[in-house]
Amino acid sequence: VSVSLFLFFFFFKDNHQVTLETMSGDGTDASKRRRPNILITGTPGVGKTATASLLAERTGMKHIHIGELIQQHKCYEGRDEDLDSFILDEDKLLDLMETMLGEANLEDGVGVVCDYHACELFPERWFDLILVLRTKTDVLFDRLSKRGYSDKKRDENMECEIMQVILEEAREAYDHEIVHEVPSNTTEDIDSNIARVEAWTKQWIADKGVDDDEN
Ligand code: DAT
């Protein structure tokens, strides 16, 4: 691994480091959830938003597109020109999300599906399943080119996908049992990933012994 790649990793990961205090009695207490929360993560372009929005449409889960939430609420502290991306205000984002998750889980009785290109910044207790989408290099190249990314940004993201940075991040941050790596190359993959999540959700509800009437 070249030095420049190492530096890229370091920056990428360091950018998302956060120390979280353990909060108790809040609306994100996992034992109080009657429906599971899911995080869909992966490199930009792998299909997180496409999958999460369809999953929400089919199941009635609440979808939080975290990238949009960051823009809407200005959860950033400036811009990193080198990386061509915003510097995240993690505290502001996490506070906001905690309120939204609490409301969805406890007041509306629904599970939440979040999508974001990083995962280690979120408290473990928020999510019951982490879905890491994976896309083949040539397919991702086309998607990122279509998105109008600069060559540099596209290549960095491709490298990130090839080196499975987000998958490793997920495995480090969460219990291995809840981290699932799934392909996202075709629309059939999206359908089968959603079917898999639906089956998993049914099992989660059955295991928890909470009633199944609402979903
Ligand atoms: P992400 O949210 O991971 O950045 P996206 O959901 O915005 O990605 O998808 C990027 C583009 O690729 C979008 O035009 C939809 C398409 N796409 C994503 N996943 C796909 C898949 N599994 N099959 C076909 N097209 C897909």
Residues whose N, C-alpha, C, O or C-beta is under 5 A from the ligand:
A	BS01	DAT	T43 P44 G45 V46 G47 K48 T49 A50 T51 R143 S184 N185 T186 T187 D189 I190
